[in-house]
Amino acid sequence: MEPAPASATLDTIGLRCPLPILKARKALAGLAPGGVLEVLASDPGAADDFEAFCRTTGHRLVRQSATSGVHRFLIEKAAQRPNAA
């Protein structure tokens, strides 16, 4: 099954850790649950960083690829969690 098309694209090419993650967190905050953010990054550690980010935040890493030193990530925003009592 193909992922939904990206709701927004974030270009972090040229930025180093932790900026791509911080900018992605902010961009995802502006999307509705289920929205898909496309992130472009050139940081060599981006793949590990975004895998860990998704694992710890509950967002879903739908797809990742790399071409000519540019990593592309499709991240689906998690459903909002209910507030803890």
N, CA, C and O atoms as a GROMACS GRO file, in nm:
protein
  340
    1MET      N    1   0.084  -0.118   0.000
    1MET     CA    2   0.000   0.000   0.000
    1MET      C    3   0.089   0.125   0.000
    1MET      O    4   0.183   0.134   0.079
    2GLU      N    5   0.060   0.217  -0.086
    2GLU     CA    6   0.137   0.341  -0.097
    2GLU      C    7   0.099   0.434   0.019
    2GLU      O    8  -0.018   0.442   0.057
    3PRO      N    9   0.198   0.504   0.074
    3PRO     CA   10   0.165   0.601   0.179
    3PRO      C   11   0.087   0.718   0.121
    3PRO      O   12   0.093   0.745   0.000
    4ALA      N   13   0.015   0.786   0.207
    4ALA     CA   14  -0.057   0.906   0.164
    4ALA      C   15   0.044   1.008   0.114
    4ALA      O   16   0.158   1.009   0.160
    5PRO      N   17   0.004   1.094   0.022
    5PRO     CA   18   0.097   1.198  -0.023
    5PRO      C   19   0.132   1.291   0.093
    5PRO      O   20   0.054   1.306   0.187
    6ALA      N   21   0.247   1.351   0.085
    6ALA     CA   22   0.292   1.441   0.192
    6ALA      C   23   0.199   1.560   0.204
    6ALA      O   24   0.160   1.621   0.103
    7SER      N   25   0.164   1.594   0.327
    7SER     CA   26   0.084   1.713   0.356
    7SER      C   27   0.172   1.838   0.353
    7SER      O   28   0.125   1.948   0.325
    8ALA      N   29   0.302   1.818   0.384
    8ALA     CA   30   0.397   1.929   0.388
    8ALA      C   31   0.538   1.874   0.364
    8ALA      O   32   0.564   1.756   0.389
    9THR      N   33   0.626   1.960   0.316
    9THR     CA   34   0.766   1.923   0.294
    9THR      C   35   0.853   2.017   0.375
    9THR      O   36   0.830   2.138   0.379
   10LEU      N   37   0.954   1.958   0.440
   10LEU     CA   38   1.049   2.033   0.521
   10LEU      C   39   1.188   2.007   0.466
   10LEU      O   40   1.234   1.893   0.463
   11ASP      N   41   1.256   2.112   0.420
   11ASP     CA   42   1.390   2.101   0.365
   11ASP      C   43   1.491   2.140   0.473
   11ASP      O   44   1.502   2.257   0.509
   12THR      N   45   1.565   2.041   0.524
   12THR     CA   46   1.668   2.067   0.624
   12THR      C   47   1.807   2.039   0.568
   12THR      O   48   1.902   2.019   0.644
   13ILE      N   49   1.820   2.038   0.437
   13ILE     CA   50   1.949   2.012   0.374
   13ILE      C   51   2.048   2.118   0.420
   13ILE      O   52   2.020   2.238   0.416
   14GLY      N   53   2.165   2.072   0.462
   14GLY     CA   54   2.269   2.162   0.510
   14GLY      C   55   2.268   2.182   0.660
   14GLY      O   56   2.364   2.238   0.715
   15LEU      N   57   2.162   2.139   0.728
   15LEU     CA   58   2.154   2.153   0.874
   15LEU      C   59   2.206   2.027   0.941
   15LEU      O   60   2.190   1.917   0.889
   16ARG      N   61   2.267   2.044   1.056
   16ARG     CA   62   2.321   1.932   1.134
   16ARG      C   63   2.233   1.907   1.256
   16ARG      O   64   2.157   1.993   1.299
   17CYS      N   65   2.247   1.786   1.308
   17CYS     CA   66   2.178   1.744   1.429
   17CYS      C   67   2.207   1.846   1.540
   17CYS      O   68   2.321   1.887   1.557
   18PRO      N   69   2.107   1.885   1.613
   18PRO     CA   70   1.970   1.835   1.623
   18PRO      C   71   1.868   1.915   1.542
   18PRO      O   72   1.748   1.890   1.554
   19LEU      N   73   1.911   2.011   1.461
   19LEU     CA   74   1.816   2.099   1.392
   19LEU      C   75   1.714   2.028   1.305
   19LEU      O   76   1.596   2.065   1.310
   20PRO      N   77   1.752   1.926   1.224
   20PRO     CA   78   1.647   1.859   1.144
   20PRO      C   79   1.534   1.800   1.230
   20PRO      O   80   1.417   1.808   1.194
   21ILE      N   81   1.571   1.740   1.342
   21ILE     CA   82   1.471   1.681   1.432
   21ILE      C   83   1.385   1.790   1.495
   21ILE      O   84   1.262   1.778   1.499
   22LEU      N   85   1.447   1.896   1.543
   22LEU     CA   86   1.372   2.004   1.606
   22LEU      C   87   1.275   2.070   1.509
   22LEU      O   88   1.161   2.100   1.545
   23LYS      N   89   1.319   2.091   1.386
   23LYS     CA   90   1.232   2.152   1.285
   23LYS      C   91   1.120   2.056   1.246
   23LYS      O   92   1.007   2.099   1.221
   24ALA      N   93   1.150   1.926   1.239
   24ALA     CA   94   1.047   1.827   1.207
   24ALA      C   95   0.942   1.821   1.317
   24ALA      O   96   0.823   1.811   1.289
   25ARG      N   97   0.986   1.826   1.441
   25ARG     CA   98   0.891   1.825   1.554
   25ARG      C   99   0.794   1.943   1.543
   25ARG      O  100   0.673   1.928   1.562
   26LYS      N  101   0.848   2.060   1.512
   26LYS     CA  102   0.765   2.180   1.499
   26LYS      C  103   0.669   2.168   1.380
   26LYS      O  104   0.552   2.204   1.390
   27ALA      N  105   0.719   2.116   1.267
   27ALA     CA  106   0.634   2.100   1.148
   27ALA      C  107   0.523   1.998   1.174
   27ALA      O  108   0.410   2.019   1.131
   28LEU      N  109   0.554   1.890   1.242
   28LEU     CA  110   0.453   1.788   1.272
   28LEU      C  111   0.345   1.844   1.365
   28LEU      O  112   0.229   1.805   1.355
   29ALA      N  113   0.382   1.934   1.454
   29ALA     CA  114   0.285   1.993   1.547
   29ALA      C  115   0.176   2.067   1.470
   29ALA      O  116   0.063   2.078   1.518
   30GLY      N  117   0.208   2.117   1.353
   30GLY     CA  118   0.111   2.191   1.273
   30GLY      C  119   0.024   2.105   1.184
   30GLY      O  120  -0.064   2.156   1.116
   31LEU      N  121   0.048   1.974   1.182
   31LEU     CA  122  -0.030   1.883   1.098
   31LEU      C  123  -0.140   1.815   1.180
   31LEU      O  124  -0.127   1.798   1.301
   32ALA      N  125  -0.245   1.776   1.112
   32ALA     CA  126  -0.350   1.697   1.176
   32ALA      C  127  -0.300   1.554   1.194
   32ALA      O  128  -0.214   1.509   1.118
   33PRO      N  129  -0.352   1.481   1.294
   33PRO     CA  130  -0.314   1.341   1.309
   33PRO      C  131  -0.338   1.267   1.177
   33PRO      O  132  -0.441   1.284   1.113
   34GLY      N  133  -0.242   1.184   1.138
   34GLY     CA  134  -0.248   1.111   1.012
   34GLY      C  135  -0.185   1.186   0.897
   34GLY      O  136  -0.165   1.129   0.790
   35GLY      N  137  -0.154   1.314   0.916
   35GLY     CA  138  -0.086   1.392   0.813
   35GLY      C  139   0.055   1.340   0.792
   35GLY      O  140   0.116   1.284   0.883
   36VAL      N  141   0.106   1.358   0.673
   36VAL     CA  142   0.239   1.306   0.639
   36VAL      C  143   0.334   1.422   0.609
   36VAL      O  144   0.304   1.510   0.528
   37LEU      N  145   0.448   1.420   0.678
   37LEU     CA  146   0.552   1.519   0.658
   37LEU      C  147   0.666   1.456   0.580
   37LEU      O  148   0.717   1.350   0.617
   38GLU      N  149   0.707   1.521   0.472
   38GLU     CA  150   0.825   1.480   0.397
   38GLU      C  151   0.940   1.566   0.448
   38GLU      O  152   0.932   1.688   0.450
   39VAL      N  153   1.050   1.499   0.489
   39VAL     CA  154   1.168   1.570   0.538
   39VAL      C  155   1.285   1.536   0.446
   39VAL      O  156   1.310   1.419   0.418
   40LEU      N  157   1.355   1.639   0.401
   40LEU     CA  158   1.477   1.622   0.323
   40LEU      C  159   1.593   1.664   0.412
   40LEU      O  160   1.590   1.772   0.472
   41ALA      N  161   1.696   1.579   0.422
   41ALA     CA  162   1.809   1.607   0.511
   41ALA      C  163   1.939   1.558   0.448
   41ALA      O  164   1.940   1.461   0.372
   42SER      N  165   2.048   1.626   0.482
   42SER     CA  166   2.178   1.584   0.432
   42SER      C  167   2.271   1.538   0.543
   42SER      O  168   2.380   1.489   0.515
   43ASP      N  169   2.230   1.551   0.669
   43ASP     CA  170   2.311   1.508   0.781
   43ASP      C  171   2.331   1.357   0.773
   43ASP      O  172   2.232   1.283   0.763
   44PRO      N  173   2.457   1.308   0.776
   44PRO     CA  174   2.481   1.164   0.764
   44PRO      C  175   2.412   1.081   0.872
   44PRO      O  176   2.383   0.964   0.849
   45GLY      N  177   2.387   1.138   0.989
   45GLY     CA  178   2.322   1.065   1.097
   45GLY      C  179   2.171   1.075   1.096
   45GLY      O  180   2.105   1.027   1.188
   46ALA      N  181   2.114   1.136   0.993
   46ALA     CA  182   1.970   1.161   0.990
   46ALA      C  183   1.888   1.033   0.996
   46ALA      O  184   1.784   1.030   1.063
   47ALA      N  185   1.931   0.927   0.930
   47ALA     CA  186   1.852   0.803   0.930
   47ALA      C  187   1.835   0.751   1.072
   47ALA      O  188   1.723   0.719   1.113
   48ASP      N  189   1.944   0.741   1.146
   48ASP     CA  190   1.935   0.694   1.285
   48ASP      C  191   1.854   0.792   1.370
   48ASP      O  192   1.774   0.750   1.454
   49ASP      N  193   1.875   0.920   1.348
   49ASP     CA  194   1.805   1.022   1.428
   49ASP      C  195   1.655   1.015   1.407
   49ASP      O  196   1.579   1.018   1.505
   50PHE      N  197   1.609   1.004   1.282
   50PHE     CA  198   1.466   1.002   1.256
   50PHE      C  199   1.402   0.870   1.297
   50PHE      O  200   1.286   0.868   1.337
   51GLU      N  201   1.475   0.760   1.289
   51GLU     CA  202   1.422   0.633   1.340
   51GLU      C  203   1.398   0.642   1.490
   51GLU      O  204   1.293   0.601   1.538
   52ALA      N  205   1.495   0.697   1.564
   52ALA     CA  206   1.481   0.712   1.709
   52ALA      C  207   1.370   0.812   1.743
   52ALA      O  208   1.292   0.789   1.835
   53PHE      N  209   1.362   0.921   1.669
   53PHE     CA  210   1.259   1.022   1.691
   53PHE      C  211   1.120   0.960   1.677
   53PHE      O  212   1.034   0.980   1.763
   54CYS      N  213   1.099   0.885   1.572
   54CYS     CA  214   0.967   0.823   1.550
   54CYS      C  215   0.937   0.718   1.656
   54CYS      O  216   0.824   0.708   1.704
   55ARG      N  217   1.036   0.642   1.693
   55ARG     CA  218   1.018   0.537   1.794
   55ARG      C  219   0.977   0.600   1.928
   55ARG      O  220   0.893   0.544   1.998
   56THR      N  221   1.036   0.713   1.965
   56THR     CA  222   1.009   0.771   2.096
   56THR      C  223   0.886   0.862   2.098
   56THR      O  224   0.830   0.885   2.205
   57THR      N  225   0.843   0.912   1.984
   57THR     CA  226   0.728   1.003   1.981
   57THR      C  227   0.598   0.936   1.938
   57THR      O  228   0.490   0.992   1.958
   58GLY      N  229   0.607   0.817   1.881
   58GLY     CA  230   0.486   0.748   1.835
   58GLY      C  231   0.448   0.779   1.692
   58GLY      O  232   0.354   0.720   1.639
   59HIS      N  233   0.522   0.872   1.628
   59HIS     CA  234   0.497   0.897   1.486
   59HIS      C  235   0.547   0.776   1.406
   59HIS      O  236   0.631   0.700   1.454
   60ARG      N  237   0.494   0.758   1.286
   60ARG     CA  238   0.531   0.642   1.206
   60ARG      C  239   0.622   0.683   1.090
   60ARG      O  240   0.587   0.770   1.010
   61LEU      N  241   0.739   0.620   1.084
   61LEU     CA  242   0.830   0.641   0.973
   61LEU      C  243   0.780   0.553   0.859
   61LEU      O  244   0.802   0.432   0.858
   62VAL      N  245   0.712   0.615   0.764
   62VAL     CA  246   0.646   0.542   0.656
   62VAL      C  247   0.748   0.493   0.554
   62VAL      O  248   0.741   0.379   0.507
   63ARG      N  249   0.842   0.579   0.522
   63ARG     CA  250   0.940   0.544   0.419
   63ARG      C  251   1.063   0.631   0.437
   63ARG      O  252   1.054   0.747   0.479
   64GLN      N  253   1.178   0.573   0.402
   64GLN     CA  254   1.302   0.651   0.398
   64GLN      C  255   1.384   0.604   0.279
   64GLN      O  256   1.383   0.486   0.244
   65SER      N  257   1.455   0.698   0.220
   65SER     CA  258   1.543   0.666   0.108
   65SER      C  259   1.655   0.768   0.107
   65SER      O  260   1.648   0.872   0.173
   66ALA      N  261   1.759   0.737   0.031
   66ALA     CA  262   1.872   0.830   0.018
   66ALA      C  263   1.921   0.825  -0.126
   66ALA      O  264   1.937   0.718  -0.184
   67THR      N  265   1.945   0.943  -0.182
   67THR     CA  266   1.998   0.957  -0.317
   67THR      C  267   2.095   1.073  -0.319
   67THR      O  268   2.062   1.184  -0.278
   68SER      N  269   2.216   1.047  -0.366
   68SER     CA  270   2.318   1.152  -0.380
   68SER      C  271   2.337   1.233  -0.252
   68SER      O  272   2.350   1.355  -0.256
   69GLY      N  273   2.340   1.165  -0.138
   69GLY     CA  274   2.365   1.231  -0.012
   69GLY      C  275   2.246   1.302   0.050
   69GLY      O  276   2.260   1.365   0.155
   70VAL      N  277   2.130   1.292  -0.012
   70VAL     CA  278   2.009   1.353   0.044
   70VAL      C  279   1.916   1.242   0.092
   70VAL      O  280   1.876   1.154   0.014
   71HIS      N  281   1.882   1.248   0.220
   71HIS     CA  282   1.789   1.152   0.279
   71HIS      C  283   1.648   1.209   0.267
   71HIS      O  284   1.627   1.329   0.284
   72ARG      N  285   1.554   1.121   0.239
   72ARG     CA  286   1.412   1.160   0.229
   72ARG      C  287   1.334   1.072   0.324
   72ARG      O  288   1.342   0.949   0.318
   73PHE      N  289   1.257   1.135   0.412
   73PHE     CA  290   1.176   1.063   0.510
   73PHE      C  291   1.030   1.104   0.493
   73PHE      O  292   1.000   1.221   0.473
   74LEU      N  293   0.942   1.006   0.502
   74LEU     CA  294   0.798   1.033   0.509
   74LEU      C  295   0.754   0.990   0.648
   74LEU      O  296   0.766   0.873   0.685
   75ILE      N  297   0.703   1.086   0.725
   75ILE     CA  298   0.665   1.061   0.863
   75ILE      C  299   0.517   1.092   0.879
   75ILE      O  300   0.472   1.202   0.849
   76GLU      N  301   0.442   0.992   0.927
   76GLU     CA  302   0.299   1.010   0.952
   76GLU      C  303   0.279   1.051   1.097
   76GLU      O  304   0.326   0.983   1.189
   77LYS      N  305   0.209   1.162   1.116
   77LYS     CA  306   0.185   1.210   1.253
   77LYS      C  307   0.094   1.115   1.327
   77LYS      O  308  -0.008   1.069   1.275
   78ALA      N  309   0.133   1.086   1.451
   78ALA     CA  310   0.055   0.997   1.536
   78ALA      C  311  -0.076   1.063   1.577
   78ALA      O  312  -0.088   1.186   1.578
   79ALA      N  313  -0.173   0.979   1.610
   79ALA     CA  314  -0.298   1.030   1.666
   79ALA      C  315  -0.266   1.095   1.799
   79ALA      O  316  -0.174   1.053   1.869
   80GLN      N  317  -0.340   1.196   1.833
   80GLN     CA  318  -0.315   1.264   1.961
   80GLN      C  319  -0.344   1.170   2.075
   80GLN      O  320  -0.442   1.096   2.073
   81ARG      N  321  -0.259   1.174   2.173
   81ARG     CA  322  -0.277   1.091   2.291
   81ARG      C  323  -0.367   1.165   2.389
   81ARG      O  324  -0.358   1.287   2.403
   82PRO      N  325  -0.455   1.091   2.457
   82PRO     CA  326  -0.540   1.156   2.557
   82PRO      C  327  -0.452   1.208   2.671
   82PRO      O  328  -0.346   1.152   2.700
   83ASN      N  329  -0.497   1.315   2.736
   83ASN     CA  330  -0.422   1.370   2.849
   83ASN      C  331  -0.423   1.271   2.965
   83ASN      O  332  -0.523   1.205   2.992
   84ALA      N  333  -0.309   1.262   3.032
   84ALA     CA  334  -0.299   1.172   3.148
   84ALA      C  335  -0.378   1.233   3.263
   84ALA      O  336  -0.379   1.354   3.282
   85ALA      N  337  -0.444   1.148   3.339
   85ALA     CA  338  -0.526   1.194   3.453
   85ALA      C  339  -0.439   1.222   3.573
   85ALA      O  340  -0.490   1.261   3.678
   0.00000   0.00000   0.00000
